[in-house]
Amino acid sequence: MRRFLVAIGEGVLETRAATLLILCALWLTLFAGFRPLMLPDEGRYVGVAWEMLSSGNWLVPTLDGMPFFHKPPLFYWLTAAGLQVFGANDWAARLASTLAALLATAALYAFLRRYADKRLANLAVVVLVSQPMFFAGAQYANLDMLVAAMVSATIVCGASAILSLERGLPYRIALASAYVFAALGVLAKGLIGFVLPGAILLAWLLVRRRYRLIPALLPIPMIVLFLVLALPWFVWMQASYGGFWDYFLVYHHFRRFAETGFNNAQAFWFYVPVLLVGTLPWSPWIVRVFSLTFLADRERLEVRSLMIVWLLGIVLFFSLPSSKLVGYIFPALPPLACLLADALLGWLDKRSSGTASVSGTPSAASTSSAWPGVGVVVASSACVVFIVLVALFDRSSSKALAKKVAPLFATGDQIVMVDEYQYDLPFYLRAAKNPWVLSDWSDPDIQVRDNWRKELYDAGRFDPPLVRDRLLLAGDFASRACADSGGTLWVFGKTAQASAYPFLPEQAIAFADGKRTVWKLDAGQRRQLSLCAEKPSSG
């Protein structure tokens, strides 16, 4: 067993770049289609991308056909492209996150290979891709990994430009790449795409007292390049939808950052245990990063200082707001992986030099060199177990129920959701029509509760005529259900609340599970509903 672990550890340190990155790509993509989409996040973002693809409107992200401006369009563009090329399936739905993880991995490798050495570059990316948190992010279809990749690529390209500038080497290609990735970061998440990496690079310059380099890093042509790439979509949305700037910038950037009324309020120190647990079994090596010998090594000071500033900057920034999600901290994972790998290599080198001077102790050196192999085996096993457990125990997806409905579902049929928006249903049913959503849309709590109803309500603000078509009160639904029209209504409601829908007859139940019930209502059945006998008004 020890020989096997030693072989893995030595292989990690000595593998060629192309082979290593191909193995990383295979590892990150292997399980991407293993489980259905999770709700709400995966269903929401993939659902928006599916609407973009099926409607042919690649400019305006929509949720239930209404403008959805919570986030910029880059993730939706990439996901819609993946669905178009590889088909509407779970693997393709997660392709944007997987590619983003590969970008972050390749960027970290390229930087360390150039400014440190092969062993550190190899071990750092293996530590990165085998961290359960990073691996899970690469398998999760939301914006967090894409943002992390753009922030990471901006930082390493910017740092490469700075180090090349210091040494009198060509630096403009690296600097232009940093500006391009910063623009893509803005299209992925907004202002954070350039503010966060810019602040980290500035802090690194200040820590190293390289103030005089700052003007050379801000040339007018690069700023113009950034604006040409980043601004057009935002300008177009403001011209097309009044109030876009206020909603996207003021509300989603500043108010949500500063206020405390949103979901997932956590303590200031929340991300410290998250990082330590999420990067097991590698995280214990962080202890060696705080040793005087590690911090005083001048040969590695440039790279180590960047990684420390990068890690601390991300953790501090996202610790300030009260609302915290695990995925927000993903940009801290590449520098943390580098520091952990650096600390482990330092320990290995020290052990090797110590045992080399003592004759007859090859077993000690061999045992030490097995530690990277131990980390790889334990970490990768934890990643696989995590994915399997999620697949077995997550019951949020509508995929199983949609598979039952799909053989009977026709193109002209209408989905109706009652007191719940099941984001993934249109995707799994390949629905041509946007769902009707029946709820109490006059409820004043909609504005103060950060949930699916508020998302739909906010989307409707930018296109009021669509609100009347998609968001229904009881009277609205009665008028439509009783109308003599073609097509079948497929009504999805919570099984636990089925008794609250007395107007839906038990004999119309087509499918049911522990969470949801589905009623199948054709035109004839609708005319026999109690709602139709009462002839309610549409108000």
Secondary structure as UniProt FT lines:
FT   HELIX           2..14
FT   HELIX           17..29
FT   TURN            30..33
FT   TURN            39..40
FT   HELIX           41..55
FT   STRAND          62..63
FT   TURN            64..65
FT   STRAND          66..67
FT   HELIX           74..86
FT   HELIX           90..93
FT   HELIX           95..115
FT   HELIX           118..130
FT   HELIX           132..138
FT   HELIX           144..166
FT   TURN            167..168
FT   HELIX           172..189
FT   HELIX           192..207
FT   TURN            208..209
FT   HELIX           211..213
FT   HELIX           215..217
FT   HELIX           220..240
FT   TURN            242..243
FT   HELIX           244..245
FT   HELIX           246..255
FT   HELIX           256..258
FT   TURN            268..270
FT   HELIX           271..278
FT   TURN            279..282
FT   HELIX           283..285
FT   HELIX           286..289
FT   HELIX           292..296
FT   HELIX           298..300
FT   HELIX           301..319
FT   HELIX           326..332
FT   HELIX           333..356
FT   TURN            359..360
FT   HELIX           362..369
FT   HELIX           371..393
FT   HELIX           399..405
FT   HELIX           406..408
FT   TURN            411..412
FT   STRAND          414..418
FT   TURN            423..424
FT   HELIX           425..429
FT   STRAND          436..438
FT   TURN            441..442
FT   HELIX           444..447
FT   HELIX           452..461
FT   HELIX           464..470
FT   STRAND          471..472
FT   HELIX           474..482
FT   STRAND          489..494
FT   HELIX           495..500
FT   TURN            502..503
FT   HELIX           506..508
FT   STRAND          509..512
FT   STRAND          516..521
FT   HELIX           523..527
FT   HELIX           530..534
//
